[in-house]
Amino acid sequence: MNVKQRQDCGHPGISAKECYSRGCCFDSSIPEVKWCFYPKFKGMVFVVSLL
C-alpha cells in the first residue's frame, strides 16, 4: 500500500501492540507517515461448513 493511502487507525505514539489489538497494521519503518493504519480492504471472504 502506498503510504499516502494509509488511513490513520491510532494516535501519535501508539505502540505496535495497541495498534494490532485494534485490528490495524503497524509499520514504523518510514518516518513522518502514519504508523498505525487500517488494512487495505480486499473484499469479503465467506466460509461455508459442510458439516
C-alpha positions, 0 to 999 in steps of 0.5 A: 500500500502506498503510504499516502493511502494509509488511513490513520487507525491510532494516535501519535505514539501508539505502540505496535501492540495497541495498534494490532489489538485494534485490528490495524497494521503497524509499520514504523519503518518510514518516518513522518507517515502514519504508523498505525493504519487500517488494512487495505480492504480486499473484499469479503471472504465467506466460509461455508461448513459442510458439516 
